[in-house]
């Protein structure tokens, strides 16, 4: 059998590097991750890794940008399909939960940076997270203005749900004891907070 075509290797190797780096950074954090270990996981040597990325900082940035680009695509796709507000929000919640389930190392990576604001990716994460928050907040305030409860702190509600799902995805062996066997409830929480049902308690109090 002949050697793989050069074009195939060029396309596949960077992707394998990013996958291996995502696992390593999520598991060990930035400081403890070694480029040699990432290279070994890919099946190449460190000099070959440096051919694709000039430094560990650059590799870390590429991992974060790639992850959020995928999440941004998933959320925008879920909101782009014409639908009632509740259906669109359920699709967005499902897309977010699926992303975290499929990218558990990224969930751990994000939590590390949120906890330690001095980390190398804190500023990078803010640049990636804030536009997604703006996207969802704008959508809720526009498409959901007749569905959500008056006075609902929309951005705070989005953050509460997003961070809860993030912690659930990163919790590992303590996930079931904390959340129970039912697992992630992001979609149910979205349905309660961002629907006419959230109006009922306020109506009763008034």
Secondary structure, DSSP 8 states (H G I E B T S, - for coil): -----HHHHHHHHHHHHHHHHHHHHHHHHHHH--HHHHHHHHTS-HHHHHHH-SSHHHHHHHHHHHHHHHHHHHHHHHHHS---HHHHHHHHHHHHHHHHHHTHHHHHHHHHHHH-TTSTTHHHHHHHHHHHHHHHHHHHHHHTTTTS-TT--HHHHHHHHHHHHHHHHH-GGGHHHHH-TT---HHHHHHHHTSGGGGHHHHHH-
